[in-house]
Amino acid sequence: MTAPRSPLVSRLVAALVLLNAFVYVLVAAALWQSHQQYERQAIQATQNLAQSLAINVSGTLKKIDVGLFSIATESERQLARGGIDEESINRFIYAQHQLIPEVEGLRIADAHGHVLYGDKVPAGPARNVSDRDLFKRLAANNTREAQISDLGVSRVTGAWSMAIGRRITAPDGSFAGMAYALLPLDWFNSLYHPFDLGPHGMISMRDKDLRAWFRLPPSPAMNTPDGKAIVSQTTSDYVHNHPEGATYETVVKLDNTRRRMSFRPIDGQPLFIFVGQATEDYLASWRQEVMAAALVLLIFSIISIAITRHAYRTRLAELESIEALSNSREELLRSETRFRTLHDATIDAVWLRDKDFHMIDCNPAAIRLMGARSRAELMQTAPDDLWPPVQPDGTLSTVKRDECLAQLRRDGNIRVEWVYKRLDNGESFPVEVLMTGLILDGHPLLQMVVHDISDRKAAEEQIRHLAYFDSLTGLPNRRLLMDKLDQALKASGQSGQFGALMILDLDNFKLLNDTRGHEIGDRLLLAVAQRLMQTAEPAGMVCRLGGDEYVVILENLGHERTVALHHAETRTEIIRAALDQTWPLQDDDLPFHSTSSIGVTLFQGQDTEIRTLLKQADVALYQAKAAGRNAFCLFSPALQDVIDTRSSLESALRGGLNRAEFQLYYQPQFSLDHGLLGAEALLRWTPEHHPAVSPAVFIPVAEETGLILRLGQWVLHTACEQLVRWAQQPQTRDLKIAINVSARQFHRPDFAARVRSALEATGANPARLQLELTESVVLEKVGEVVERMQQIRQLGVTFSLDDFGTGFSSLSYLKQLPLDQIKIDQSFVRDLISSGNDAAIVRAIIAIGRSLGLQVIAEGVETQDQMVYLTSMDCRAFQGYLLGRPVPMRDWQRAWHDWQHQDAQAG
């Protein structure tokens, strides 16, 4: 047996090597992909954190700059009047410090460097800062821009701080001193400590010469003794070639640790934020995967060697047996043995049947394919027991068999698809059968070669599914919907029964997608699809149109329209209630509550086109949303009239703008500490020869049509003109006016320029104008929103966050926004006394505002009990009917005396 052994060994060894090589390559590819994924995650993490920190620091520096600009301007104004009044300027500095809680102090040094004014200035001889580099730069350069110093030890507090200063210019143009703020190093530490970048992660801030100002974790030697930066050449090259920011990998010289680094410039300052994550940290899990993979490969190699060895011994024994048999039999028997070996080694199932269709022979593959326990069991099984009664095309199996045999007699061989069922479990499976007629020893035989095509059929089904079903939810898509709806219309025409078409979409889905990411949005879409199938089926069919829109087709609702209408309403309400639930979208997150709006239209027969049905349901859906969402609406001719009415309202709205039919009403805002603070300007519309139209009616139309841009600009300009008129009267010159800004208006790229234009055109004091933004405005494109707010805030305009607590805002977003005030929504104030939950929410909002240094004002205060309760929670500012209703400016003077009388009684 030495002759056949050598090639057998070679084949088995080759197969073993190829198999192991293939598995090793697959594992290596998987590990490489995993390594790339960890790299991408590290890059994304460092980039996002560097960008976020740069925006945060930039926003804080800009806020400090605005305060210093105000102090410098006030100082120059007092100098122009003859001299600085110590009490007045210290009070003004204290007020500015309340808006900038981040700084350690705000101070003024005169032209000789003596620190004379400011908060936290110790008694005794004045401190002198004339030797400070910041003072020298401002004294030498007549600049209106803020300057930043290197880190140094404050001579007032003794703590490490960074100074930001602005020049004060005397009326004759000479240097009169500087206004400066001290930003303590501890503020940076508190800003960056919450972030976790792993055991060896780091965050640092460096100047344009790459000298380190601070570093987390701290290092004993961040710079050389002569002040030069200690950085790698890679870092220096990247900062020099990519000042806008970049991501790279380097070995940090301070601790010789390799890190993935990202840096971003701080807007408007010669500073950079560096964020680094050590490769040994973010690749730790990957290295564990490598160890696990190596262990698995070792085990696989051992098992594959053992299997190959067993196969070699088995095959060698078979060869020895065949050779012994062939040597002991005559040539005929050897020929038969070779045929049997070939027959049995065939991968596909093969069997022979006689003219009566009885099985007379089969190979081992046939036994395995049919799930038989032995060759004898398979051969004794009747043909009818090997297949189901009916084939997939609806033909009886016996009839189709006879048709195939007739074709075989004509053609000699045929190829046909068939369905068999296994003997062990009765499961059906598709096959392809090659039937060939043979003559053996003068007897006609039928040879059948059977190939399992389950995988091919599954692939075909998958292709069909991709063409007609939604890839995310598995529901029928728009293409299949059209076919199903056409079939439903035909069935309705034949039976005479009504059906219903329902279009629904999820309320506020875009906000969820924007705030929590598309992955969470996809989870909600999938969960809604599953709940719809549980609720609507089997009597209805559910489809997904796309986005967050779904379609449900209901059939057999009855022959009478009233009955069908009742059934449709009942089924729709069941579906609406099923979707008005909480959805656990993340294991570590609070459940998300979602609602839906639904439009429904009835159909009977094929009198109405599919396109028209979809439009009718869409119109009803629009009306359901207009009614407040979380509702359904049935289409009717009257509903079409509503849509027409809306169109008329849009036309009237355009005419009202042209005819100046709009005016502002002003509702007062009060403070327990300062009395009347100002007013919120509210838009009112009284069409000519018609009653007034509620803002709840015309504002949504203005938003949808874009007319809100013209209205918003008119409100802004009118409010500024009123501020100018108030400034001319002693009793009103310190009052503020707050106006609401729509999302569409705020997100225009030129909005900051429009605010500046209105202020310059009217001459209004920017400090007396306050813009109110809702949470839905500020949560969309947060980075862009913060930048735009900073631009407007540099003008002196303040910001208020309206309806706080009703949306999805978080502290992480709130910290980034340059706000001055937050408003407690009236929905919480309304049930404040009777609802413990509302009281807890109000208490939390007040605490948040206090911790962030923001003014908190409660709107919707209508009763004295609400006022007392809010005061007990340390809420100091109020707005509502209890204190004053909105009035036009012509009635403001009379109302002014009433408010003064109320203040006198309260005092």
VENKA-V917145 format. One record per residue. N is the residue number from 1. SS is DSSP state (H for helix, E for strand, - for the rest). Layout:
n=N ss=SS
n=N ss=SS
This chain:
n=1 ss=-
n=2 ss=H
n=3 ss=H
n=4 ss=H
n=5 ss=H
n=6 ss=H
n=7 ss=H
n=8 ss=H
n=9 ss=H
n=10 ss=H
n=11 ss=H
n=12 ss=H
n=13 ss=H
n=14 ss=H
n=15 ss=H
n=16 ss=H
n=17 ss=H
n=18 ss=H
n=19 ss=H
n=20 ss=H
n=21 ss=H
n=22 ss=H
n=23 ss=H
n=24 ss=H
n=25 ss=H
n=26 ss=H
n=27 ss=H
n=28 ss=H
n=29 ss=H
n=30 ss=H
n=31 ss=H
n=32 ss=H
n=33 ss=H
n=34 ss=H
n=35 ss=H
n=36 ss=H
n=37 ss=H
n=38 ss=H
n=39 ss=H
n=40 ss=H
n=41 ss=H
n=42 ss=H
n=43 ss=H
n=44 ss=H
n=45 ss=H
n=46 ss=H
n=47 ss=H
n=48 ss=H
n=49 ss=H
n=50 ss=H
n=51 ss=H
n=52 ss=H
n=53 ss=H
n=54 ss=H
n=55 ss=H
n=56 ss=H
n=57 ss=H
n=58 ss=H
n=59 ss=H
n=60 ss=H
n=61 ss=H
n=62 ss=H
n=63 ss=H
n=64 ss=H
n=65 ss=H
n=66 ss=H
n=67 ss=H
n=68 ss=H
n=69 ss=H
n=70 ss=H
n=71 ss=H
n=72 ss=H
n=73 ss=H
n=74 ss=H
n=75 ss=H
n=76 ss=H
n=77 ss=H
n=78 ss=H
n=79 ss=H
n=80 ss=H
n=81 ss=-
n=82 ss=-
n=83 ss=-
n=84 ss=-
n=85 ss=-
n=86 ss=H
n=87 ss=H
n=88 ss=H
n=89 ss=H
n=90 ss=H
n=91 ss=H
n=92 ss=H
n=93 ss=H
n=94 ss=H
n=95 ss=H
n=96 ss=H
n=97 ss=H
n=98 ss=H
n=99 ss=H
n=100 ss=-
n=101 ss=-
n=102 ss=-
n=103 ss=-
n=104 ss=-
n=105 ss=E
n=106 ss=E
n=107 ss=E
n=108 ss=E
n=109 ss=E
n=110 ss=E
n=111 ss=-
n=112 ss=-
n=113 ss=-
n=114 ss=E
n=115 ss=E
n=116 ss=E
n=117 ss=E
n=118 ss=E
n=119 ss=-
n=120 ss=-
n=121 ss=-
n=122 ss=-
n=123 ss=-
n=124 ss=-
n=125 ss=-
n=126 ss=-
n=127 ss=-
n=128 ss=E
n=129 ss=-
n=130 ss=-
n=131 ss=-
n=132 ss=-
n=133 ss=H
n=134 ss=H
n=135 ss=H
n=136 ss=H
n=137 ss=H
n=138 ss=H
n=139 ss=H
n=140 ss=H
n=141 ss=-
n=142 ss=-
n=143 ss=-
n=144 ss=-
n=145 ss=-
n=146 ss=-
n=147 ss=E
n=148 ss=E
n=149 ss=E
n=150 ss=E
n=151 ss=E
n=152 ss=E
n=153 ss=E
n=154 ss=-
n=155 ss=-
n=156 ss=-
n=157 ss=-
n=158 ss=-
n=159 ss=-
n=160 ss=E
n=161 ss=E
n=162 ss=E
n=163 ss=E
n=164 ss=E
n=165 ss=E
n=166 ss=E
n=167 ss=E
n=168 ss=E
n=169 ss=E
n=170 ss=-
n=171 ss=-
n=172 ss=-
n=173 ss=-
n=174 ss=-
n=175 ss=E
n=176 ss=E
n=177 ss=E
n=178 ss=E
n=179 ss=E
n=180 ss=E
n=181 ss=E
n=182 ss=E
n=183 ss=E
n=184 ss=E
n=185 ss=H
n=186 ss=H
n=187 ss=H
n=188 ss=H
n=189 ss=H
n=190 ss=H
n=191 ss=H
n=192 ss=H
n=193 ss=-
n=194 ss=-
n=195 ss=-
n=196 ss=-
n=197 ss=-
n=198 ss=-
n=199 ss=-
n=200 ss=-
n=201 ss=-
n=202 ss=E
n=203 ss=E
n=204 ss=E
n=205 ss=E
n=206 ss=E
n=207 ss=E
n=208 ss=-
n=209 ss=-
n=210 ss=-
n=211 ss=-
n=212 ss=E
n=213 ss=E
n=214 ss=E
n=215 ss=E
n=216 ss=E
n=217 ss=-
n=218 ss=-
n=219 ss=-
n=220 ss=-
n=221 ss=-
n=222 ss=-
n=223 ss=E
n=224 ss=-
n=225 ss=-
n=226 ss=-
n=227 ss=-
n=228 ss=-
n=229 ss=E
n=230 ss=-
n=231 ss=-
n=232 ss=-
n=233 ss=H
n=234 ss=H
n=235 ss=H
n=236 ss=H
n=237 ss=H
n=238 ss=H
n=239 ss=H
n=240 ss=H
n=241 ss=H
n=242 ss=-
n=243 ss=-
n=244 ss=-
n=245 ss=-
n=246 ss=E
n=247 ss=E
n=248 ss=E
n=249 ss=E
n=250 ss=E
n=251 ss=E
n=252 ss=E
n=253 ss=-
n=254 ss=-
n=255 ss=-
n=256 ss=-
n=257 ss=E
n=258 ss=E
n=259 ss=E
n=260 ss=E
n=261 ss=E
n=262 ss=E
n=263 ss=E
n=264 ss=E
n=265 ss=E
n=266 ss=-
n=267 ss=-
n=268 ss=-
n=269 ss=-
n=270 ss=-
n=271 ss=E
n=272 ss=E
n=273 ss=E
n=274 ss=E
n=275 ss=E
n=276 ss=E
n=277 ss=E
n=278 ss=E
n=279 ss=H
n=280 ss=H
n=281 ss=H
n=282 ss=H
n=283 ss=-
n=284 ss=H
n=285 ss=H
n=286 ss=H
n=287 ss=H
n=288 ss=H
n=289 ss=H
n=290 ss=H
n=291 ss=H
n=292 ss=H
n=293 ss=H
n=294 ss=H
n=295 ss=H
n=296 ss=H
n=297 ss=H
n=298 ss=H
n=299 ss=H
n=300 ss=H
n=301 ss=H
n=302 ss=H
n=303 ss=H
n=304 ss=H
n=305 ss=H
n=306 ss=H
n=307 ss=H
n=308 ss=H
n=309 ss=H
n=310 ss=H
n=311 ss=H
n=312 ss=H
n=313 ss=H
n=314 ss=H
n=315 ss=H
n=316 ss=H
n=317 ss=H
n=318 ss=H
n=319 ss=H
n=320 ss=H
n=321 ss=H
n=322 ss=H
n=323 ss=H
n=324 ss=H
n=325 ss=H
n=326 ss=H
n=327 ss=H
n=328 ss=H
n=329 ss=-
n=330 ss=-
n=331 ss=H
n=332 ss=H
n=333 ss=H
n=334 ss=H
n=335 ss=H
n=336 ss=H
n=337 ss=H
n=338 ss=H
n=339 ss=H
n=340 ss=H
n=341 ss=H
n=342 ss=H
n=343 ss=H
n=344 ss=H
n=345 ss=H
n=346 ss=-
n=347 ss=-
n=348 ss=-
n=349 ss=E
n=350 ss=E
n=351 ss=E
n=352 ss=E
n=353 ss=E
n=354 ss=-
n=355 ss=-
n=356 ss=-
n=357 ss=-
n=358 ss=-
n=359 ss=E
n=360 ss=E
n=361 ss=E
n=362 ss=E
n=363 ss=-
n=364 ss=H
n=365 ss=H
n=366 ss=H
n=367 ss=H
n=368 ss=H
n=369 ss=H
n=370 ss=H
n=371 ss=-
n=372 ss=-
n=373 ss=-
n=374 ss=-
n=375 ss=H
n=376 ss=H
n=377 ss=H
n=378 ss=H
n=379 ss=H
n=380 ss=H
n=381 ss=-
n=382 ss=-
n=383 ss=H
n=384 ss=H
n=385 ss=H
n=386 ss=H
n=387 ss=-
n=388 ss=-
n=389 ss=-
n=390 ss=E
n=391 ss=-
n=392 ss=-
n=393 ss=-
n=394 ss=-
n=395 ss=-
n=396 ss=E
n=397 ss=H
n=398 ss=H
n=399 ss=H
n=400 ss=H
n=401 ss=H
n=402 ss=H
n=403 ss=H
n=404 ss=H
n=405 ss=H
n=406 ss=H
n=407 ss=H
n=408 ss=H
n=409 ss=H
n=410 ss=H
n=411 ss=H
n=412 ss=-
n=413 ss=E
n=414 ss=E
n=415 ss=E
n=416 ss=E
n=417 ss=E
n=418 ss=E
n=419 ss=E
n=420 ss=E
n=421 ss=E
n=422 ss=-
n=423 ss=-
n=424 ss=-
n=425 ss=-
n=426 ss=-
n=427 ss=-
n=428 ss=E
n=429 ss=E
n=430 ss=E
n=431 ss=E
n=432 ss=E
n=433 ss=E
n=434 ss=E
n=435 ss=E
n=436 ss=E
n=437 ss=E
n=438 ss=E
n=439 ss=E
n=440 ss=E
n=441 ss=-
n=442 ss=-
n=443 ss=E
n=444 ss=E
n=445 ss=E
n=446 ss=E
n=447 ss=E
n=448 ss=E
n=449 ss=E
n=450 ss=E
n=451 ss=E
n=452 ss=E
n=453 ss=-
n=454 ss=H
n=455 ss=H
n=456 ss=H
n=457 ss=H
n=458 ss=H
n=459 ss=H
n=460 ss=H
n=461 ss=H
n=462 ss=H
n=463 ss=H
n=464 ss=H
n=465 ss=H
n=466 ss=H
n=467 ss=H
n=468 ss=H
n=469 ss=E
n=470 ss=-
n=471 ss=-
n=472 ss=-
n=473 ss=-
n=474 ss=-
n=475 ss=-
n=476 ss=E
n=477 ss=-
n=478 ss=H
n=479 ss=H
n=480 ss=H
n=481 ss=H
n=482 ss=H
n=483 ss=H
n=484 ss=H
n=485 ss=H
n=486 ss=H
n=487 ss=H
n=488 ss=H
n=489 ss=H
n=490 ss=H
n=491 ss=H
n=492 ss=H
n=493 ss=H
n=494 ss=H
n=495 ss=H
n=496 ss=-
n=497 ss=-
n=498 ss=-
n=499 ss=E
n=500 ss=E
n=501 ss=E
n=502 ss=E
n=503 ss=E
n=504 ss=E
n=505 ss=E
n=506 ss=E
n=507 ss=-
n=508 ss=-
n=509 ss=H
n=510 ss=H
n=511 ss=H
n=512 ss=H
n=513 ss=H
n=514 ss=H
n=515 ss=H
n=516 ss=H
n=517 ss=-
n=518 ss=H
n=519 ss=H
n=520 ss=H
n=521 ss=H
n=522 ss=H
n=523 ss=H
n=524 ss=H
n=525 ss=H
n=526 ss=H
n=527 ss=H
n=528 ss=H
n=529 ss=H
n=530 ss=H
n=531 ss=H
n=532 ss=H
n=533 ss=H
n=534 ss=H
n=535 ss=H
n=536 ss=H
n=537 ss=-
n=538 ss=-
n=539 ss=-
n=540 ss=E
n=541 ss=E
n=542 ss=E
n=543 ss=E
n=544 ss=E
n=545 ss=E
n=546 ss=E
n=547 ss=-
n=548 ss=-
n=549 ss=E
n=550 ss=E
n=551 ss=E
n=552 ss=E
n=553 ss=E
n=554 ss=E
n=555 ss=-
n=556 ss=-
n=557 ss=-
n=558 ss=-
n=559 ss=-
n=560 ss=-
n=561 ss=H
n=562 ss=H
n=563 ss=H
n=564 ss=H
n=565 ss=H
n=566 ss=H
n=567 ss=H
n=568 ss=H
n=569 ss=H
n=570 ss=H
n=571 ss=H
n=572 ss=H
n=573 ss=H
n=574 ss=H
n=575 ss=H
n=576 ss=H
n=577 ss=H
n=578 ss=H
n=579 ss=H
n=580 ss=-
n=581 ss=E
n=582 ss=E
n=583 ss=E
n=584 ss=-
n=585 ss=-
n=586 ss=-
n=587 ss=-
n=588 ss=-
n=589 ss=-
n=590 ss=-
n=591 ss=-
n=592 ss=E
n=593 ss=E
n=594 ss=E
n=595 ss=-
n=596 ss=E
n=597 ss=E
n=598 ss=E
n=599 ss=E
n=600 ss=E
n=601 ss=E
n=602 ss=E
n=603 ss=E
n=604 ss=-
n=605 ss=-
n=606 ss=-
n=607 ss=-
n=608 ss=-
n=609 ss=-
n=610 ss=H
n=611 ss=H
n=612 ss=H
n=613 ss=H
n=614 ss=H
n=615 ss=H
n=616 ss=H
n=617 ss=H
n=618 ss=H
n=619 ss=H
n=620 ss=H
n=621 ss=H
n=622 ss=H
n=623 ss=H
n=624 ss=H
n=625 ss=H
n=626 ss=H
n=627 ss=-
n=628 ss=-
n=629 ss=-
n=630 ss=-
n=631 ss=-
n=632 ss=E
n=633 ss=E
n=634 ss=E
n=635 ss=-
n=636 ss=-
n=637 ss=H
n=638 ss=H
n=639 ss=H
n=640 ss=H
n=641 ss=H
n=642 ss=H
n=643 ss=H
n=644 ss=H
n=645 ss=H
n=646 ss=H
n=647 ss=H
n=648 ss=H
n=649 ss=H
n=650 ss=H
n=651 ss=H
n=652 ss=H
n=653 ss=H
n=654 ss=H
n=655 ss=H
n=656 ss=H
n=657 ss=H
n=658 ss=H
n=659 ss=-
n=660 ss=-
n=661 ss=-
n=662 ss=E
n=663 ss=E
n=664 ss=E
n=665 ss=E
n=666 ss=E
n=667 ss=E
n=668 ss=E
n=669 ss=E
n=670 ss=E
n=671 ss=E
n=672 ss=-
n=673 ss=-
n=674 ss=-
n=675 ss=E
n=676 ss=E
n=677 ss=E
n=678 ss=E
n=679 ss=E
n=680 ss=E
n=681 ss=E
n=682 ss=E
n=683 ss=E
n=684 ss=E
n=685 ss=E
n=686 ss=E
n=687 ss=-
n=688 ss=-
n=689 ss=-
n=690 ss=-
n=691 ss=-
n=692 ss=E
n=693 ss=E
n=694 ss=-
n=695 ss=H
n=696 ss=H
n=697 ss=H
n=698 ss=H
n=699 ss=H
n=700 ss=H
n=701 ss=H
n=702 ss=H
n=703 ss=H
n=704 ss=H
n=705 ss=H
n=706 ss=-
n=707 ss=-
n=708 ss=H
n=709 ss=H
n=710 ss=H
n=711 ss=H
n=712 ss=H
n=713 ss=H
n=714 ss=H
n=715 ss=H
n=716 ss=H
n=717 ss=H
n=718 ss=H
n=719 ss=H
n=720 ss=H
n=721 ss=H
n=722 ss=H
n=723 ss=H
n=724 ss=H
n=725 ss=H
n=726 ss=H
n=727 ss=H
n=728 ss=-
n=729 ss=-
n=730 ss=-
n=731 ss=-
n=732 ss=-
n=733 ss=-
n=734 ss=-
n=735 ss=-
n=736 ss=E
n=737 ss=E
n=738 ss=E
n=739 ss=E
n=740 ss=E
n=741 ss=-
n=742 ss=-
n=743 ss=H
n=744 ss=H
n=745 ss=H
n=746 ss=H
n=747 ss=-
n=748 ss=-
n=749 ss=-
n=750 ss=-
n=751 ss=H
n=752 ss=H
n=753 ss=H
n=754 ss=H
n=755 ss=H
n=756 ss=H
n=757 ss=H
n=758 ss=H
n=759 ss=H
n=760 ss=H
n=761 ss=H
n=762 ss=H
n=763 ss=-
n=764 ss=-
n=765 ss=-
n=766 ss=H
n=767 ss=H
n=768 ss=H
n=769 ss=E
n=770 ss=E
n=771 ss=E
n=772 ss=E
n=773 ss=E
n=774 ss=E
n=775 ss=H
n=776 ss=H
n=777 ss=H
n=778 ss=H
n=779 ss=-
n=780 ss=-
n=781 ss=-
n=782 ss=H
n=783 ss=H
n=784 ss=H
n=785 ss=H
n=786 ss=H
n=787 ss=H
n=788 ss=H
n=789 ss=H
n=790 ss=H
n=791 ss=H
n=792 ss=H
n=793 ss=H
n=794 ss=-
n=795 ss=-
n=796 ss=-
n=797 ss=-
n=798 ss=E
n=799 ss=E
n=800 ss=E
n=801 ss=E
n=802 ss=E
n=803 ss=E
n=804 ss=E
n=805 ss=-
n=806 ss=-
n=807 ss=-
n=808 ss=-
n=809 ss=-
n=810 ss=-
n=811 ss=H
n=812 ss=H
n=813 ss=H
n=814 ss=H
n=815 ss=H
n=816 ss=H
n=817 ss=-
n=818 ss=-
n=819 ss=-
n=820 ss=-
n=821 ss=E
n=822 ss=E
n=823 ss=E
n=824 ss=E
n=825 ss=-
n=826 ss=H
n=827 ss=H
n=828 ss=H
n=829 ss=H
n=830 ss=H
n=831 ss=-
n=832 ss=-
n=833 ss=-
n=834 ss=-
n=835 ss=-
n=836 ss=H
n=837 ss=H
n=838 ss=H
n=839 ss=H
n=840 ss=H
n=841 ss=H
n=842 ss=H
n=843 ss=H
n=844 ss=H
n=845 ss=H
n=846 ss=H
n=847 ss=H
n=848 ss=H
n=849 ss=H
n=850 ss=H
n=851 ss=H
n=852 ss=-
n=853 ss=-
n=854 ss=-
n=855 ss=E
n=856 ss=E
n=857 ss=E
n=858 ss=E
n=859 ss=E
n=860 ss=-
n=861 ss=-
n=862 ss=-
n=863 ss=-
n=864 ss=H
n=865 ss=H
n=866 ss=H
n=867 ss=H
n=868 ss=H
n=869 ss=H
n=870 ss=H
n=871 ss=H
n=872 ss=H
n=873 ss=-
n=874 ss=-
n=875 ss=-
n=876 ss=-
n=877 ss=E
n=878 ss=E
n=879 ss=E
n=880 ss=-
n=881 ss=-
n=882 ss=-
n=883 ss=-
n=884 ss=-
n=885 ss=-
n=886 ss=-
n=887 ss=E
n=888 ss=E
n=889 ss=H
n=890 ss=H
n=891 ss=H
n=892 ss=H
n=893 ss=H
n=894 ss=H
n=895 ss=H
n=896 ss=H
n=897 ss=H
n=898 ss=H
n=899 ss=H
n=900 ss=H
n=901 ss=H
n=902 ss=H
n=903 ss=H
n=904 ss=H
n=905 ss=H
n=906 ss=H
n=907 ss=-
